[in-house]
Amino acid sequence: MSGRPRHRNVSANEQALAAFVARKHEIDTMLARLQAHSDEHFGLSPDEITWGHVTALADYSALLKRITDQAFKEDGYAD
């Protein structure tokens, strides 16, 4: 019997699954942070809001729309 430890061969599918779960966790963490930030009105009080803040939210919205369009195969991502 060999003195080397026995390691189970990890299939490519198992590696992909582990990577998928890790990426999903990253996304879930980002979504939770973004939701909390939104719940707090992005750290702004009503008297602080300027058109610059509106522009920032428009940028956030456009980026999120690209993500949701791709995830749900809408607009330019439709089959």
Secondary structure, DSSP 8 states (H G I E B T S, - for coil): --SS-------HHHHHHHHHHHHHHHHHHHHHHHHHHHHTGGG--GGG--HHHHHHHHHHHHHHHHHHHHHTT-GGG--
